[in-house]
Amino acid sequence: MAVLKELTPNTWHTPYATKMQEEAVTALENGSILYFPRLAFQLLPYEKELLSPIFADPKAKNISFNRRTNILCCAPCPKEHCSRLKAMLLRFSEQAEQLIRRLLVPYVSTLQPGRTSFRPVEIAGRVSSYRKDDTRLHVDAFPATPNQGWRILRVFSNINPTGQARHWRVGEPFVEVAKRFLPLVRRQWPGSATLLQWLKITKSKRTLYDHIMLQIHDRMKADLSYQANASQQDIYFAPDTSWIVQTDHVSHAAMAGQYVLEQTFYLPVSAMLNPALSPLHVLEKLTGRTLI
């Protein structure tokens, strides 16, 4: 299946025919990226002054907003600017959810919204460690926030005002990634998941699935030969475009770009049209074990 499946609406509330809904979900579950070349997130006039890296904490990769708690993180800015950042991120979150509810209809009843983020810092040259280097091919898995098999679905929008595209590399299918790195995964020590949660190193229990996904994430990034030689292609998301991708499934690397909005959603595997395509079931088939 093609890496990009292109859709051409120019509003976040466009209705979609049933056939298009089915095609979009099928493409997404098979590892394609849904690309919207005409779908822009329109900034309000006063929001354009927020397009500066000075509003982000230098130690963080992005500004994060939790719409359920109305808490803005990693934005050491004056109160007025923080209020505007919150309003902008809330509006983007609501529009991203509108898009999902109209296009990915089978997911709507069980979809859980996560954090909203604003990424005002240039990716290129921003590296602190290989594990945090998002210019290396990886599938998403996070040490502090186990997702326990739930899918990670993300909506992105490039709001760069100077014409700079968001440059990604997209790698090989997840099943090939899993076959390559699964033999290198270290065993999970008995009791370690309970201890990590008790020490508050993780926010919830790190299941065997989470352990394996985190190991795959780290080993992908650590393998420079793999980074250079794995099957991959370059994708450029122009300003005023948007895209949807399951980042726990699609091997990706963000190479360059500045000023992007992102909304995360979590989806239970049971809501998928074809659960066998989920990372959870792919890994369970390869290991012959129940991982959750």
Residue, then its C-alpha position, 0 to 999 in steps of 0.5 A: m500500500a502507498v505511504l500516502k493516501e491523499l484526501t482533498p477537503n479544505t475544512w475540518h468539518t467536511p462530511y465523508a461518504t461511507k466508502m471514503q471512511e472505509e478506505a481511510v480506515t483501511a489505509l491507516e490500519n495498513g500503515s499508510i499516512l492520510y495526507f490532506p494537502r489543502l487542509a490548513f489550521q488557520l491562525l488568528p492574527y494575534e496568534k502569529e506572534l506565538l510562532s517563536p521558539i522563545f515560548a518553549d522550555p529549552k529542555a523540552k521538545n515541545i509545548s504540551f497542553n492537556r485540555r481535560t485539566n487546562i494545564l499548559c506545560c513547558a511554556p515559560c512565558p508571560k500569562e497573556h501569551c500562555s492564555r493565547l497558547k492554550a486557546m490556540l491548542l484547544r482550538f486545534s484539538e477540537q478541530a482535529e477531533q472533528l476531523i477524526r469523528r467525520l472520517l474515522v467513524p468506526y473509532v469514534s465511540t472508543l477513541q480517547p483524546g490525549r495531549t495536544s502539542f506545539r512544536p516551535v523549535e527546529i528539529a534539525g540539530r536538536v539532539s540530547s541523546y540517541r533515544k530522544d533523537d527523533t531524526r532516527l527511524h523509530v516507532d513510538a513507545f514511551p518509557a514513562t507512559p505505557n499505553q498497554g496495547w492501545r493504538i497511538l493515533r496522531v493528527f499533525s498540521n504544519i503551520n510554518p509561516t516561512g514556507q518550510a516543509r516538515h521533512w520525514r523519513v518513512g521506513e519499512p512496514f512494522v512487521e519487518v521492523a518487528k522481525r528484525f529487532l524482536p530477537l534483540v529484545r532483552r527479557q523483562w525482569p519479574g516484578s520490574a513493572t510493579l517496581l517502576q510503577w511503585l517508584k512512579i517512574t512509569k505512570s501505569k504498569r509497563t506490560l510485556y507489550d510496552h517492554i518489547m515496544l520500548q526495546i524496539h524503539d531504542r534498538m532501532k535508534a541505536d542501530l546506525s547501520y539500520q538507520a542508513n540502510a533500511s528501506q525508507q523514503d523521504i516525505y515532505f509535508a508542506p505548510d498549510t497541510s495536515w496528516i494523520v498517522q498511527t505512530d506506533h505502527v509507522s516507522h518514521a523519523a522527523m528530519a527537519g521542520q519548525y512550527v507544527l501542531e499535533q493532537t494525540f488520540y488513543l484507540p483500543v485494538s478492539a475498535m480496529l476493523n482489522p485488529a490483526l494488523s495492530p502492533l500488539h497482535v503482530l508481536e503476539k503472533l511472532t512471539g507466540r505469547t499473550l503480551i497484555 
